[in-house]
């Protein structure tokens, strides 16, 4: 069978899987996006230290306009709605207790209504997370939940669940000859027929124990949120507009005491990538975006080397880096 025929068959199989909703994560329940660094119940006491000023806010995409308002707009005709979030194809609204309300539309505008006394750090955390994800989805730019760097002239992405070590592993490589590209949320676009990473990060979030393992002092670093032990570590921002994506490593914790790795292809690669979409839970309310991602995921799964790595639960950053280094 020719390559074109194989691709057509794969495409049809995936479309059937999509129609059955088989490949999606089970028990899709939308809950407030809580960063690993904080819990909503503790925000009010920890995040009341500084007033928000509009000029000091930043956003990963420089062409997005941010407005500070007293009351943000709501989504007209939401496809999905809860007491704290509303979504449709082109609009997004979210309210986080103790932080504020957010509205994003058309992939180009964001409104922020900060809660009284909230901090810039709290607002920025959600702007660079959930709101950033919404803007990318509205633009149909595929965001993957991964951190990226360049090593041996290859574009490398580290994916996995929160807390698995994406950022610390990326930092380890960048402190040892790698070039930093992105942290936590990575937009992937197509350039010259190949998937490319869009670098939009200037810093990386690291826990205090990771900083210690990496030999870095936290004394001069800003905490992600006041009173918490995760910090922003400044990285040299990439001057590249894009860089080819060559390898993806999906990291999982294992009860085994040894590493194991397996290359994924076909449906297994597609499904694994689908599960790494950042804020994938928005997509049922955004059918045009979900449809657009179908071809993008197929292209990535066919053109990029994708490896699932299972690591011991208790492992040093250095040991993890050495293992991944052998696979690059």
Rosetta blueprint (number, residue, H / E / L):
1 X L
2 X L
3 X H
4 X H
5 X H
6 X H
7 X H
8 X H
9 X H
10 X H
11 X H
12 X H
13 X H
14 X H
15 X H
16 X H
17 X H
18 X H
19 X H
20 X H
21 X L
22 X L
23 X L
24 X L
25 X L
26 X L
27 X L
28 X L
29 X L
30 X L
31 X L
32 X L
33 X L
34 X L
35 X L
36 X L
37 X L
38 X L
39 X L
40 X H
41 X H
42 X H
43 X H
44 X H
45 X H
46 X H
47 X L
48 X L
49 X L
50 X L
51 X L
52 X L
53 X L
54 X H
55 X H
56 X H
57 X L
58 X L
59 X L
60 X L
61 X L
62 X L
63 X L
64 X L
65 X E
66 X E
67 X E
68 X E
69 X L
70 X L
71 X L
72 X L
73 X L
74 X L
75 X L
76 X L
77 X L
78 X L
79 X L
80 X E
81 X E
82 X L
83 X L
84 X L
85 X E
86 X E
87 X E
88 X L
89 X L
90 X L
91 X E
92 X E
93 X E
94 X E
95 X E
96 X E
97 X L
98 X L
99 X L
100 X E
101 X E
102 X E
103 X E
104 X E
105 X E
106 X L
107 X L
108 X L
109 X E
110 X E
111 X E
112 X E
113 X E
114 X E
115 X L
116 X L
117 X L
118 X L
119 X L
120 X H
121 X H
122 X H
123 X H
124 X H
125 X H
126 X H
127 X H
128 X H
129 X H
130 X H
131 X H
132 X H
133 X H
134 X H
135 X H
136 X H
137 X H
138 X H
139 X L
140 X L
141 X L
142 X E
143 X E
144 X E
145 X L
146 X E
147 X E
148 X E
149 X E
150 X E
151 X E
152 X L
153 X L
154 X E
155 X E
156 X E
157 X E
158 X E
159 X E
160 X E
161 X L
162 X L
163 X L
164 X L
165 X L
166 X H
167 X H
168 X H
169 X H
170 X H
171 X H
172 X H
173 X H
174 X H
175 X L
176 X L
177 X L
178 X L
179 X E
180 X E
181 X E
182 X E
183 X L
184 X L
185 X L
186 X E
187 X E
188 X E
189 X E
190 X E
191 X E
192 X L
193 X L
194 X E
195 X E
196 X E
197 X E
198 X E
199 X L
200 X L
201 X L
202 X L
203 X E
204 X E
205 X E
206 X E
207 X E
208 X H
209 X H
210 X H
211 X H
212 X H
213 X H
214 X L
215 X L
216 X L
217 X L
218 X L
219 X L
220 X L
221 X L
222 X E
223 X E
224 X L
225 X L
226 X L
227 X L
228 X L
229 X L
230 X E
231 X E
232 X E
233 X E
234 X E
235 X L
236 X L
237 X L
238 X L
239 X L
240 X L
241 X L
242 X L
243 X E
244 X E
245 X L
246 X L
247 X E
248 X E
249 X E
250 X E
251 X E
252 X E
253 X E
254 X E
255 X L
256 X L
257 X L
258 X L
259 X L
260 X E
261 X E
262 X E
263 X E
264 X E
265 X L
266 X H
267 X H
268 X H
269 X H
270 X H
271 X H
272 X H
273 X H
274 X H
275 X L
276 X L
277 X E
278 X L
279 X L
280 X H
281 X H
282 X H
283 X H
284 X H
285 X H
286 X L
287 X H
288 X H
289 X H
290 X H
291 X H
292 X H
293 X H
294 X H
295 X H
296 X H
297 X H
298 X H
299 X H
300 X H
301 X H
302 X H
303 X H
304 X L
305 X E
306 X E
307 X E
308 X E
309 X E
310 X E
311 X E
312 X E
313 X L
314 X L
315 X L
316 X L
317 X H
318 X H
319 X H
320 X H
321 X H
322 X H
323 X H
324 X H
325 X H
326 X H
327 X H
328 X L
